[in-house]
Amino acid sequence: MALLALHDTTHAFGGAPLLDRVTLQVDAGERVALLGRNGAGKSTLLRILGGDLKSDRGDRVASSGCRVSRLTQEVPAGLEGDLFDVVAGGIAKLGSLIADYHHASMHLGADGTGLAEFQAIQGRLEAAGGWTLHQRVETTLSRLDLPQEGDFATLSGGMKRRVLLARALVADPDILLLDEPTNHLDIPAIEWLEELLIARRGGLLFITHDRGFLRRLATRILELDRGRVASYPGDYDRYLERREEETDAERKQVARQDRKLAGEEVWIRQGVKARRTRDEGRVRALERLREEVRQRRTLAGRADLRFDPAAISGKLVIEAEDVTFGWGEPPLLRGFSTIVCRGDKIGILGPNGSGKTTLLRLLLGDLEPQTGAVRHGTKLEVAYFDQQREQLDPDKSVADNVADGNDRVVVGGEGRHVIAYLESFAFPPAQSRSPVSSLSGGERNRLLLARLFTRPFNVLVMDEPTNDLDLETLDLLEDRLVEFPGTLLLVSHDRDFLDQVVTSTLVIEEGGRVGAYAGGYSDWLIQRAHPKNTPAAQARRGPTVPAGSGAKPRKLSFRERQDLDALPAKIEAVEREQRELHDRLANPKTYRRGVGTEIASTQRRLSELEAELRQAYSRWAELEERP
């Protein structure tokens, strides 16, 4: 059953339309991902679906009584007040009453002051059946690590986004529209959000750059490309396969059309003979072909993201020894030691507020440790990507932000015109002369990369670089970082990105301790499940006994040998069930039946199977190491 739909919708802000006769619908029980390049019009499409923007042409149709809630990338103008009030305001009819009850309960005096007012509000809340809604507000604030008190206006941009996410979630609408919901969330909050959205029965349409989030949630993909929307039933990986086939077919079609036009242009220039009466049809066909090519909207250029590494640094890059730092008690970081060598690619994990950016600044020497010491190696050339984009001036043009008002930049020892350089980062000339304030969040991140890569470096420090980037740019950045011969320090909550890029991970744990783990995020999950095998645990136990020293690991018991023999069959059975469930979700008939509970239960079972598979592989690796 369609909850929300657009019919023959067109919208433009001058120039080619962002939306060109778009028709789509979102059904109950669906979780639809909307993909497209930065600037393609994804947020505009969500605004039209949410009813906040009227399209130039076409119809928006919502089912009777359908409640729609939208998370925006921008903070709505005029939104202010206490945090609890802002979040409760997402519940249209009872939001103000829930907020009144919360404040009355917070101001009850021991001598009974305020009791009469509290009881009166309590009675109205009971009569309206609002108890579960009050609890929902409190739970949502807690799970998103938000305080119940505080002035919304004083929060940072990232914290405001989290409050707006809480406001959208507590409304429990029939259809939820989310624009980059994982931005500024740590991994535990992202995982909680995934579980919440999987369990919902209503419809969901979301924009995301987080491929782990996308793979976990999406039951259908919508792609917005050059004003048109294409629908791909099934998960993200199936979409990638089909999209590659279609893109290849489109390239071949364009090449055939261009070859035909070139041949006809040669023919028409051969002379008067070509324009005789019996060839008029061919001439008219040539005019139509010229017009088709003129009107053709070609795919925008792909960002290049190339950078020029500096001269090789010394083998030792950074050494931290017994570092402690904080602004009070207990300290934020305690007893931290590590050695960073040339070529290391290190991910840094931890909940929001745990000190990840502080750890970066300590390693870079921007902060002095309270105890311990940080030592730097030789020949270091450091480039720093900050998550707040403070290096960009919103009032200056895109080109001036990169070239500091000059016409040329030097890249790889060679001068390039700044407009040509920005074109290699997918900024067309007209956009290069526009102010940074006109850019989307993803375009600003891409611009910061362009600015960063105008000078050579051999140590790259990146604090949340993936926020708002489109998936194609994200894939390209990932490839470049894997190829980068220098040293990388990376703070990110993007699980897939960490898995693909980093070779080791520092995790800020309880009490300000920092654990060291081999591999990326998935490897950390396995090592966390078996802490005795982590490098940190081995260090606490003392040096590993070298081979041939006489000490032998304990042999497998009879029961453990049975477990080891049975694990391959178990893993095969789990993977077979995974494939069957993925095929079910990829089948359009599943959604036409309109049974949201069936889809939700299938997704929950997939989550269970994923956990079983991780545990089985971990157990297999553990037993295989033993004789």
LUMGUDO-338732 format. One record per residue (C-alpha): residue number from 1; residue in three letters; x, y, z negated. Coordinates in Angstrom, 3 decimals. Layout:
BEGIN
NUM  ala  X  Y  Z $
...
END
This chain:
BEGIN
1  met  0.000  0.000  0.000 $
2  ala  1.440  3.370  1.083 $
3  leu  1.882  5.756  -1.837 $
4  leu  3.423  8.606  0.136 $
5  ala  3.906  9.228  3.854 $
6  leu  5.022  11.772  6.432 $
7  his  3.500  11.856  9.922 $
8  asp  5.149  13.508  12.940 $
9  thr  7.083  15.913  10.690 $
10  thr  9.471  18.519  12.125 $
11  his  11.504  21.076  10.189 $
12  ala  14.382  23.402  11.050 $
13  phe  16.338  26.279  9.540 $
14  gly  17.403  27.628  12.923 $
15  gly  19.212  25.645  15.594 $
16  ala  18.548  21.939  16.096 $
17  pro  15.837  20.598  13.755 $
18  leu  16.954  18.767  10.623 $
19  leu  13.808  16.646  10.935 $
20  asp  12.558  15.868  14.421 $
21  arg  9.046  14.300  14.513 $
22  val  9.757  12.082  11.517 $
23  thr  7.225  9.459  10.458 $
24  leu  7.785  7.290  7.372 $
25  gln  6.065  5.859  4.338 $
26  val  6.990  4.520  0.899 $
27  asp  4.927  1.645  -0.505 $
28  ala  4.256  0.511  -4.067 $
29  gly  7.029  -1.738  -5.394 $
30  glu  9.590  -0.541  -2.845 $
31  arg  13.000  0.885  -3.695 $
32  val  14.039  2.801  -0.606 $
33  ala  17.502  4.325  -0.144 $
34  leu  17.775  7.383  2.102 $
35  leu  21.194  7.572  3.781 $
36  gly  22.769  10.129  6.093 $
37  arg  25.753  12.410  6.440 $
38  asn  26.274  15.503  4.320 $
39  gly  24.128  18.279  5.774 $
40  ala  21.884  15.862  7.714 $
41  gly  18.782  17.022  5.801 $
42  lys  18.287  14.319  3.162 $
43  ser  17.531  16.768  0.341 $
44  thr  15.199  18.731  2.631 $
45  leu  13.294  15.535  3.378 $
46  leu  12.920  14.841  -0.356 $
47  arg  11.646  18.398  -0.929 $
48  ile  8.972  17.912  1.730 $
49  leu  7.982  14.519  0.309 $
50  gly  7.809  16.034  -3.171 $
51  gly  5.491  18.790  -1.950 $
52  asp  7.954  21.585  -2.807 $
53  leu  8.568  22.544  0.830 $
54  lys  6.068  22.855  3.653 $
55  ser  7.312  21.418  6.936 $
56  asp  7.127  23.410  10.184 $
57  arg  4.955  20.713  11.684 $
58  gly  3.367  17.424  10.648 $
59  asp  1.477  16.045  7.676 $
60  arg  2.376  14.865  4.178 $
61  val  -0.104  12.272  2.903 $
62  ala  -0.224  10.976  -0.691 $
63  ser  -2.587  8.268  -1.941 $
64  ser  -5.446  9.390  -4.198 $
65  gly  -4.185  10.387  -7.657 $
66  cys  -0.537  9.641  -6.750 $
67  arg  1.859  11.243  -9.240 $
68  val  5.213  12.278  -7.769 $
69  ser  8.330  13.240  -9.732 $
70  arg  11.560  14.508  -8.143 $
71  leu  15.140  14.905  -9.366 $
72  thr  16.753  17.784  -7.499 $
73  gln  20.424  18.565  -6.921 $
74  glu  19.821  22.172  -7.946 $
75  val  18.468  23.357  -11.292 $
76  pro  14.969  24.862  -10.772 $
77  ala  14.850  28.619  -11.275 $
78  gly  13.300  29.747  -14.539 $
79  leu  13.636  26.406  -16.325 $
80  glu  14.669  27.138  -19.906 $
81  gly  14.052  26.237  -23.538 $
82  asp  15.014  23.529  -25.988 $
83  leu  16.320  20.250  -24.523 $
84  phe  13.474  18.191  -25.954 $
85  asp  10.929  20.681  -24.551 $
86  val  12.476  20.613  -21.077 $
87  val  12.439  16.815  -20.940 $
88  ala  8.936  16.500  -22.431 $
89  gly  7.759  18.999  -19.823 $
90  gly  8.054  16.196  -17.280 $
91  ile  4.882  14.704  -18.776 $
92  ala  2.365  17.033  -17.192 $
93  lys  -0.636  16.940  -19.553 $
94  leu  0.912  16.085  -22.919 $
95  gly  4.418  17.530  -22.579 $
96  ser  3.779  20.699  -24.583 $
97  leu  1.899  18.787  -27.299 $
98  ile  4.751  16.260  -27.641 $
99  ala  7.242  19.146  -27.895 $
100  asp  5.097  20.839  -30.578 $
101  tyr  4.973  17.609  -32.593 $
102  his  8.746  17.189  -32.330 $
103  his  9.457  20.709  -33.582 $
104  ala  6.892  20.468  -36.387 $
105  ser  8.487  17.218  -37.602 $
106  met  11.962  18.818  -37.521 $
107  his  10.836  21.753  -39.696 $
108  leu  8.989  19.932  -42.450 $
109  gly  10.166  21.260  -45.821 $
110  ala  10.758  19.129  -48.891 $
111  asp  8.214  21.300  -50.732 $
112  gly  5.508  20.581  -48.166 $
113  thr  6.163  23.655  -46.052 $
114  gly  4.768  23.122  -42.550 $
115  leu  2.877  19.943  -43.540 $
116  ala  -0.563  21.267  -42.581 $
117  glu  0.614  22.287  -39.109 $
118  phe  2.400  18.975  -38.671 $
119  gln  -0.709  16.972  -39.615 $
120  ala  -2.885  19.008  -37.261 $
121  ile  -0.546  18.392  -34.315 $
122  gln  -0.237  14.737  -35.331 $
123  gly  -4.012  14.372  -35.184 $
124  arg  -4.204  15.887  -31.706 $
125  leu  -1.386  13.640  -30.519 $
126  glu  -3.105  10.532  -31.899 $
127  ala  -6.386  11.507  -30.263 $
128  ala  -4.610  11.941  -26.913 $
129  gly  -2.750  8.607  -27.212 $
130  gly  0.624  10.325  -26.993 $
131  trp  2.683  8.251  -29.458 $
132  thr  4.327  6.053  -26.840 $
133  leu  5.118  9.126  -24.748 $
134  his  6.937  10.806  -27.652 $
135  gln  8.973  7.648  -28.141 $
136  arg  9.690  7.528  -24.403 $
137  val  11.161  11.045  -24.511 $
138  glu  13.391  10.179  -27.486 $
139  thr  14.561  6.904  -25.921 $
140  thr  15.362  8.529  -22.584 $
141  leu  17.368  11.302  -24.244 $
142  ser  19.302  8.726  -26.260 $
143  arg  20.113  6.440  -23.313 $
144  leu  21.365  9.365  -21.243 $
145  asp  23.521  10.468  -24.205 $
146  leu  21.659  13.769  -24.583 $
147  pro  20.976  15.584  -27.870 $
148  gln  17.387  16.362  -28.824 $
149  glu  18.217  19.908  -29.888 $
150  gly  20.042  22.665  -28.035 $
151  asp  19.436  25.410  -25.497 $
152  phe  19.125  24.151  -21.923 $
153  ala  20.528  27.423  -20.532 $
154  thr  23.877  26.965  -22.321 $
155  leu  24.620  23.539  -20.806 $
156  ser  27.140  22.845  -18.057 $
157  gly  25.875  22.064  -14.560 $
158  gly  26.521  18.352  -15.040 $
159  met  24.656  18.226  -18.369 $
160  lys  21.721  20.111  -16.854 $
161  arg  21.509  17.461  -14.124 $
162  arg  21.293  14.745  -16.767 $
163  val  18.477  16.631  -18.535 $
164  leu  16.627  16.935  -15.220 $
165  leu  17.046  13.181  -14.662 $
166  ala  15.533  12.525  -18.099 $
167  arg  12.662  14.905  -17.248 $
168  ala  11.931  13.008  -14.021 $
169  leu  12.097  9.585  -15.715 $
170  val  9.782  10.306  -18.663 $
171  ala  6.989  11.318  -16.295 $
172  asp  6.695  7.638  -15.241 $
173  pro  5.237  8.686  -11.863 $
174  asp  3.743  6.498  -9.162 $
175  ile  6.613  7.486  -6.921 $
176  leu  10.023  8.715  -8.030 $
177  leu  12.266  10.788  -5.751 $
178  leu  15.899  10.885  -6.923 $
179  asp  18.640  12.971  -5.300 $
180  glu  22.076  11.606  -6.338 $
181  pro  20.893  10.301  -9.743 $
182  thr  24.252  8.784  -10.771 $
183  asn  26.205  12.057  -10.544 $
184  his  27.666  12.978  -13.966 $
185  leu  26.551  9.672  -15.537 $
186  asp  29.051  7.281  -17.092 $
187  ile  28.977  3.583  -16.245 $
188  pro  26.830  2.439  -19.236 $
189  ala  24.229  5.095  -18.354 $
190  ile  24.293  4.053  -14.665 $
191  glu  23.749  0.410  -15.621 $
192  trp  20.878  1.378  -17.948 $
193  leu  19.314  3.436  -15.149 $
194  glu  19.615  0.499  -12.761 $
195  glu  17.764  -1.799  -15.161 $
196  leu  15.057  0.808  -15.775 $
197  leu  14.461  1.398  -12.057 $
198  ile  14.430  -2.325  -11.253 $
199  ala  11.753  -2.903  -13.895 $
200  arg  9.510  -0.068  -12.630 $
201  arg  6.406  -0.996  -10.664 $
202  gly  6.022  2.281  -8.802 $
203  gly  7.701  3.360  -5.594 $
204  leu  11.215  4.783  -5.484 $
205  leu  13.031  6.797  -2.836 $
206  phe  16.606  7.749  -3.694 $
207  ile  19.716  9.343  -2.215 $
208  thr  23.048  8.034  -3.514 $
209  his  26.740  7.778  -2.670 $
210  asp  27.261  4.989  -5.245 $
211  arg  27.503  1.755  -3.279 $
212  gly  27.193  -0.426  -6.388 $
213  phe  23.962  1.376  -7.316 $
214  leu  22.801  1.147  -3.706 $
215  arg  23.473  -2.582  -3.421 $
216  arg  21.782  -3.300  -6.735 $
217  leu  18.590  -1.348  -6.066 $
218  ala  17.741  -0.914  -2.399 $
219  thr  15.080  -3.163  -0.875 $
220  arg  14.943  -1.046  2.302 $
221  ile  17.198  1.543  3.915 $
222  leu  16.105  4.726  5.692 $
223  glu  18.796  6.452  7.739 $
224  leu  18.453  10.125  8.686 $
225  asp  20.612  10.748  11.750 $
226  arg  20.371  13.761  14.095 $
227  gly  16.852  14.573  12.965 $
228  arg  15.390  11.081  13.341 $
229  val  14.686  8.465  10.651 $
230  ala  15.247  4.754  11.279 $
231  ser  14.067  2.037  8.879 $
232  tyr  16.086  -1.078  8.041 $
233  pro  14.357  -3.724  5.873 $
234  gly  16.642  -5.534  3.461 $
235  asp  19.687  -4.614  1.450 $
236  tyr  22.662  -2.358  2.159 $
237  asp  24.958  -5.045  3.572 $
238  arg  22.337  -6.133  6.117 $
239  tyr  21.842  -2.486  7.072 $
240  leu  25.590  -2.133  7.731 $
241  glu  25.533  -5.111  10.097 $
242  arg  22.538  -3.851  12.083 $
243  arg  23.772  -0.256  12.143 $
244  glu  27.118  -1.278  13.592 $
245  glu  25.341  -3.190  16.383 $
246  glu  23.107  -0.201  17.168 $
247  thr  25.979  2.296  17.100 $
248  asp  27.958  0.154  19.526 $
249  ala  24.937  -0.090  21.851 $
250  glu  24.442  3.703  21.682 $
251  arg  28.078  4.365  22.587 $
252  lys  27.765  2.090  25.611 $
253  gln  24.528  3.777  26.700 $
254  val  26.087  7.259  26.412 $
255  ala  29.129  6.111  28.391 $
256  arg  26.884  4.682  31.164 $
257  gln  24.882  7.936  31.299 $
258  asp  28.051  10.040  31.486 $
259  arg  29.495  7.874  34.265 $
260  lys  26.274  8.151  36.254 $
261  leu  26.169  11.928  35.838 $
262  ala  29.805  12.242  36.934 $
263  gly  29.082  10.176  40.064 $
264  glu  25.983  12.192  40.950 $
265  glu  27.858  15.479  40.468 $
266  val  30.456  14.286  42.989 $
267  trp  27.650  13.349  45.399 $
268  ile  25.852  16.702  45.144 $
269  arg  29.059  18.587  45.897 $
270  gln  29.698  16.678  49.132 $
271  gly  27.863  19.287  51.197 $
272  val  24.668  20.160  52.996 $
273  lys  24.115  16.533  53.970 $
274  ala  23.330  15.667  50.360 $
275  arg  20.454  18.133  50.237 $
276  arg  18.454  16.901  53.218 $
277  thr  14.723  16.319  52.708 $
278  arg  15.013  12.556  52.345 $
279  asp  17.430  13.085  49.359 $
280  glu  15.266  15.577  47.444 $
281  gly  14.175  12.851  45.025 $
282  arg  17.788  12.109  44.172 $
283  val  18.470  15.826  43.618 $
284  arg  15.493  16.095  41.252 $
285  ala  16.725  12.992  39.394 $
286  leu  20.115  14.666  39.009 $
287  glu  18.480  17.748  37.478 $
288  arg  16.614  15.547  34.985 $
289  leu  19.822  13.716  34.123 $
290  arg  21.633  17.019  33.545 $
291  glu  18.865  18.133  31.190 $
292  glu  18.934  14.837  29.276 $
293  val  22.662  15.173  28.690 $
294  arg  22.234  18.836  27.669 $
295  gln  19.562  17.923  25.123 $
296  arg  21.418  14.908  23.799 $
297  arg  22.328  15.292  20.115 $
298  thr  25.652  13.562  19.758 $
299  leu  26.873  12.155  16.478 $
300  ala  28.808  14.749  14.479 $
301  gly  32.577  14.395  14.399 $
302  arg  34.001  12.132  11.749 $
303  ala  36.150  13.626  9.019 $
304  asp  39.849  12.800  9.413 $
305  leu  41.097  13.332  5.821 $
306  arg  44.737  12.876  6.737 $
307  phe  47.376  14.156  4.352 $
308  asp  51.113  14.475  4.343 $
309  pro  52.932  12.733  1.470 $
310  ala  55.865  14.637  -0.020 $
311  ala  59.359  13.216  -0.423 $
312  ile  59.505  10.064  -2.526 $
313  ser  59.434  10.697  -6.261 $
314  gly  61.674  9.010  -8.810 $
315  lys  60.683  5.481  -9.814 $
316  leu  59.436  6.673  -13.224 $
317  val  56.533  9.090  -12.812 $
318  ile  55.117  9.501  -16.343 $
319  glu  55.930  7.930  -19.705 $
320  ala  53.613  8.485  -22.693 $
321  glu  54.669  7.226  -26.104 $
322  asp  52.362  7.016  -29.159 $
323  val  50.302  10.024  -28.065 $
324  thr  47.525  11.317  -30.346 $
325  phe  45.313  14.286  -29.524 $
326  gly  42.047  15.843  -30.692 $
327  trp  40.306  18.971  -31.925 $
328  gly  39.522  17.600  -35.362 $
329  glu  38.941  14.302  -37.120 $
330  pro  38.810  11.652  -35.885 $
331  pro  41.204  12.364  -32.980 $
332  leu  39.900  11.994  -29.442 $
333  leu  42.853  9.817  -28.374 $
334  arg  44.974  7.807  -30.788 $
335  gly  48.365  6.061  -30.428 $
336  phe  48.329  6.000  -26.623 $
337  ser  51.399  4.669  -24.788 $
338  thr  51.877  3.864  -21.116 $
339  ile  54.391  3.967  -18.264 $
340  val  53.331  5.126  -14.792 $
341  cys  55.674  4.081  -12.011 $
342  arg  55.921  5.250  -8.399 $
343  gly  53.160  3.691  -6.277 $
344  asp  50.860  2.857  -9.209 $
345  lys  47.164  3.502  -8.574 $
346  ile  45.534  3.811  -11.983 $
347  gly  41.818  4.155  -12.706 $
348  ile  40.655  5.811  -15.941 $
349  leu  37.360  4.644  -17.484 $
350  gly  35.373  5.682  -20.528 $
351  pro  31.980  7.038  -21.591 $
352  asn  31.170  10.704  -21.044 $
353  gly  32.893  12.788  -23.706 $
354  ser  35.435  10.091  -24.546 $
355  gly  38.385  12.161  -23.283 $
356  lys  39.118  11.052  -19.710 $
357  thr  39.862  14.560  -18.411 $
358  thr  41.817  15.281  -21.597 $
359  leu  43.898  12.160  -20.979 $
360  leu  44.658  13.391  -17.457 $
361  arg  45.723  16.796  -18.746 $
362  leu  47.990  15.195  -21.353 $
363  leu  49.652  13.054  -18.697 $
364  leu  50.107  16.088  -16.444 $
365  gly  51.593  18.172  -19.268 $
366  asp  48.759  20.724  -19.316 $
367  leu  48.141  19.800  -22.975 $
368  glu  50.706  19.151  -25.692 $
369  pro  50.082  15.983  -27.749 $
370  gln  49.683  16.448  -31.501 $
371  thr  51.938  13.456  -32.068 $
372  gly  54.039  11.441  -29.685 $
373  ala  55.575  12.577  -26.410 $
374  val  54.960  12.660  -22.653 $
375  arg  57.948  12.569  -20.308 $
376  his  57.888  13.209  -16.539 $
377  gly  60.106  11.687  -13.880 $
378  thr  61.950  13.518  -11.125 $
379  lys  60.881  14.973  -7.759 $
380  leu  57.167  15.039  -8.632 $
381  glu  54.820  16.990  -6.333 $
382  val  51.352  16.912  -7.916 $
383  ala  47.972  17.655  -6.289 $
384  tyr  44.911  17.884  -8.561 $
385  phe  41.259  17.440  -7.520 $
386  asp  39.032  18.810  -10.298 $
387  gln  35.428  17.692  -10.679 $
388  gln  34.195  21.259  -11.357 $
389  arg  35.485  22.515  -7.958 $
390  glu  36.947  25.525  -9.771 $
391  gln  39.534  25.947  -7.020 $
392  leu  36.812  27.130  -4.587 $
393  asp  35.578  30.744  -4.388 $
394  pro  31.852  30.603  -3.496 $
395  asp  31.846  34.162  -2.086 $
396  lys  34.667  33.561  0.402 $
397  ser  34.282  31.744  3.699 $
398  val  35.107  28.078  4.166 $
399  ala  38.195  29.021  6.214 $
400  asp  39.446  31.611  3.710 $
401  asn  39.194  29.082  0.870 $
402  val  41.542  26.765  2.742 $
403  ala  43.954  29.273  4.325 $
404  asp  43.781  32.082  1.724 $
405  gly  42.730  34.585  4.387 $
406  asn  45.305  33.487  6.974 $
407  asp  44.549  32.142  10.454 $
408  arg  46.853  29.150  10.186 $
409  val  47.744  26.383  7.746 $
410  val  50.845  24.202  7.654 $
411  val  50.157  20.472  7.582 $
412  gly  52.895  17.889  7.944 $
413  gly  55.430  20.623  8.641 $
414  glu  53.470  21.933  11.648 $
415  gly  51.241  25.012  11.912 $
416  arg  47.585  24.525  12.843 $
417  his  44.797  27.017  13.331 $
418  val  42.551  26.802  10.283 $
419  ile  39.387  26.383  12.412 $
420  ala  40.907  23.378  14.222 $
421  tyr  42.113  21.945  10.917 $
422  leu  38.627  22.251  9.397 $
423  glu  37.114  20.552  12.455 $
424  ser  39.184  17.492  11.520 $
425  phe  37.261  17.529  8.219 $
426  ala  33.911  17.644  10.110 $
427  phe  33.329  21.402  9.653 $
428  pro  32.171  22.944  12.976 $
429  pro  33.550  26.415  13.824 $
430  ala  30.350  28.268  12.889 $
431  gln  30.288  26.629  9.459 $
432  ser  33.966  27.447  8.898 $
433  arg  33.044  31.139  8.892 $
434  ser  30.118  30.684  6.461 $
435  pro  30.456  31.329  2.704 $
436  val  31.119  28.355  0.452 $
437  ser  27.881  29.156  -1.408 $
438  ser  25.935  27.920  1.643 $
439  leu  27.476  24.424  1.506 $
440  ser  25.889  21.322  0.024 $
441  gly  27.573  19.543  -2.878 $
442  gly  29.088  16.926  -0.594 $
443  glu  30.360  19.554  1.837 $
444  arg  32.041  21.405  -1.047 $
445  asn  33.772  18.208  -2.110 $
446  arg  34.954  17.667  1.464 $
447  leu  36.216  21.269  1.565 $
448  leu  38.140  20.758  -1.657 $
449  leu  39.814  17.739  -0.063 $
450  ala  40.699  19.861  2.985 $
451  arg  42.246  22.512  0.718 $
452  leu  44.074  19.894  -1.333 $
453  phe  45.614  18.206  1.705 $
454  thr  47.212  21.378  3.145 $
455  arg  50.352  20.783  1.096 $
456  pro  52.445  17.651  0.584 $
457  phe  52.279  15.665  -2.647 $
458  asn  53.484  12.352  -4.002 $
459  val  51.279  12.285  -7.124 $
460  leu  47.539  12.656  -6.566 $
461  val  45.252  13.258  -9.548 $
462  met  41.505  13.016  -8.857 $
463  asp  38.738  13.709  -11.371 $
464  glu  35.410  12.380  -10.043 $
465  pro  36.174  12.917  -6.322 $
466  thr  33.238  10.853  -5.001 $
467  asn  30.330  12.992  -6.294 $
468  asp  27.990  13.982  -3.416 $
469  leu  30.219  12.631  -0.631 $
470  asp  28.343  10.799  2.121 $
471  leu  29.113  7.111  2.478 $
472  glu  31.142  7.461  5.675 $
473  thr  33.452  10.082  4.148 $
474  leu  33.667  7.981  0.992 $
475  asp  34.767  4.928  2.990 $
476  leu  37.387  6.998  4.804 $
477  leu  38.736  8.513  1.565 $
478  glu  38.932  5.033  0.119 $
479  asp  41.003  3.833  3.105 $
480  arg  43.361  6.810  2.841 $
481  leu  43.957  6.275  -0.878 $
482  val  44.697  2.583  -0.343 $
483  glu  47.285  3.567  2.316 $
484  phe  48.759  6.386  0.187 $
485  pro  52.381  5.447  -0.694 $
486  gly  52.556  7.742  -3.729 $
487  thr  51.042  7.561  -7.223 $
488  leu  47.327  7.971  -7.949 $
489  leu  45.522  8.794  -11.210 $
490  leu  41.763  8.472  -10.697 $
491  val  38.838  9.219  -13.008 $
492  ser  35.634  7.781  -11.554 $
493  his  32.333  6.170  -12.504 $
494  asp  32.017  4.655  -9.011 $
495  arg  32.512  0.954  -9.639 $
496  asp  32.994  -0.105  -6.008 $
497  phe  35.437  2.745  -5.382 $
498  leu  37.553  1.717  -8.377 $
499  asp  37.543  -1.929  -7.293 $
500  gln  38.792  -1.050  -3.811 $
501  val  41.420  1.550  -4.710 $
502  val  43.102  1.038  -8.089 $
503  thr  45.624  -1.603  -9.114 $
504  ser  45.255  -1.135  -12.883 $
505  thr  42.856  0.527  -15.304 $
506  leu  43.138  2.530  -18.519 $
507  val  39.955  2.316  -20.596 $
508  ile  39.208  4.684  -23.488 $
509  glu  37.725  2.436  -26.144 $
510  glu  36.235  2.777  -29.601 $
511  gly  38.247  4.871  -32.045 $
512  gly  40.165  6.683  -29.308 $
513  arg  42.274  3.659  -28.443 $
514  val  43.249  3.223  -24.788 $
515  gly  43.306  -0.314  -23.393 $
516  ala  45.370  -1.274  -20.338 $
517  tyr  43.954  -3.798  -17.843 $
518  ala  45.109  -5.220  -14.529 $
519  gly  42.907  -4.552  -11.488 $
520  gly  39.761  -2.479  -11.071 $
521  tyr  36.354  -2.270  -12.711 $
522  ser  35.254  -5.868  -12.004 $
523  asp  38.580  -7.196  -13.255 $
524  trp  38.135  -5.179  -16.451 $
525  leu  34.696  -6.752  -16.983 $
526  ile  36.211  -10.236  -16.813 $
527  gln  39.134  -9.348  -19.093 $
528  arg  36.787  -7.633  -21.554 $
529  ala  34.737  -10.824  -21.747 $
530  his  37.948  -12.727  -22.627 $
531  pro  39.972  -10.165  -24.621 $
532  lys  42.667  -12.639  -25.596 $
533  asn  43.923  -12.529  -21.996 $
534  thr  44.242  -8.737  -21.664 $
535  pro  47.663  -7.066  -21.535 $
536  ala  46.794  -5.097  -24.685 $
537  ala  45.934  -8.278  -26.579 $
538  gln  49.113  -9.955  -25.378 $
539  ala  51.117  -6.965  -26.600 $
540  arg  49.502  -7.237  -30.036 $
541  arg  50.370  -10.943  -30.174 $
542  gly  53.970  -10.259  -29.192 $
543  pro  55.968  -11.188  -26.100 $
544  thr  54.756  -14.062  -23.942 $
545  val  56.764  -17.265  -24.380 $
546  pro  58.838  -17.722  -21.204 $
547  ala  58.557  -20.870  -19.131 $
548  gly  60.979  -23.629  -20.154 $
549  ser  61.348  -22.382  -23.743 $
550  gly  59.797  -25.545  -25.187 $
551  ala  56.399  -24.064  -26.066 $
552  lys  53.556  -25.600  -24.032 $
553  pro  50.000  -24.408  -23.585 $
554  arg  47.292  -26.629  -25.065 $
555  lys  46.022  -29.282  -22.644 $
556  leu  42.415  -29.455  -21.556 $
557  ser  40.129  -31.461  -23.778 $
558  phe  37.840  -34.132  -22.274 $
559  arg  34.865  -31.741  -22.494 $
560  glu  36.831  -28.903  -20.896 $
561  arg  37.918  -31.217  -18.071 $
562  gln  34.235  -32.072  -17.489 $
563  asp  33.395  -28.353  -17.412 $
564  leu  36.136  -27.681  -14.883 $
565  asp  34.951  -30.502  -12.611 $
566  ala  31.354  -29.262  -12.749 $
567  leu  32.050  -25.566  -12.125 $
568  pro  32.435  -25.657  -8.274 $
569  ala  28.997  -27.253  -7.891 $
570  lys  27.483  -24.773  -10.342 $
571  ile  29.003  -21.804  -8.503 $
572  glu  27.754  -23.148  -5.173 $
573  ala  24.214  -23.549  -6.559 $
574  val  24.183  -20.008  -7.960 $
575  glu  25.472  -18.533  -4.688 $
576  arg  22.871  -20.539  -2.736 $
577  glu  20.057  -19.143  -4.894 $
578  gln  21.507  -15.632  -4.455 $
579  arg  21.389  -16.028  -0.660 $
580  glu  17.790  -17.253  -0.790 $
581  leu  16.676  -14.288  -2.914 $
582  his  18.537  -11.804  -0.706 $
583  asp  16.796  -13.332  2.335 $
584  arg  13.449  -12.929  0.573 $
585  leu  14.125  -9.247  -0.108 $
586  ala  15.249  -8.762  3.491 $
587  asn  11.947  -10.147  4.829 $
588  pro  9.436  -7.360  5.655 $
589  lys  6.559  -9.711  4.714 $
590  thr  7.654  -9.456  1.085 $
591  tyr  6.735  -5.758  1.090 $
592  arg  3.618  -6.081  3.174 $
593  arg  2.154  -8.300  0.459 $
594  gly  2.489  -5.272  -1.845 $
595  val  3.272  -7.315  -4.965 $
596  gly  5.596  -5.085  -6.944 $
597  thr  5.954  -7.587  -9.786 $
598  glu  7.292  -10.222  -7.391 $
599  ile  9.940  -7.832  -6.049 $
600  ala  10.915  -6.730  -9.556 $
601  ser  11.216  -10.308  -10.819 $
602  thr  13.364  -11.213  -7.797 $
603  gln  15.719  -8.308  -8.542 $
604  arg  15.905  -9.294  -12.212 $
605  arg  16.776  -12.851  -11.241 $
606  leu  19.512  -11.541  -8.922 $
607  ser  20.979  -9.598  -11.844 $
608  glu  20.955  -12.749  -13.980 $
609  leu  22.645  -14.738  -11.216 $
610  glu  25.330  -12.060  -10.835 $
611  ala  26.142  -12.328  -14.545 $
612  glu  26.162  -16.160  -14.372 $
613  leu  28.511  -16.057  -11.393 $
614  arg  30.966  -13.705  -13.133 $
615  gln  30.973  -15.937  -16.199 $
616  ala  31.471  -19.093  -14.137 $
617  tyr  34.397  -17.642  -12.169 $
618  ser  35.971  -16.351  -15.377 $
619  arg  35.649  -19.768  -17.038 $
620  trp  37.047  -21.488  -13.947 $
621  ala  40.090  -19.159  -13.892 $
622  glu  40.678  -19.758  -17.601 $
623  leu  40.558  -23.565  -17.318 $
624  glu  42.570  -23.688  -14.075 $
625  glu  45.531  -22.033  -15.854 $
626  arg  45.736  -24.880  -18.334 $
627  pro  47.359  -28.288  -17.622 $
END
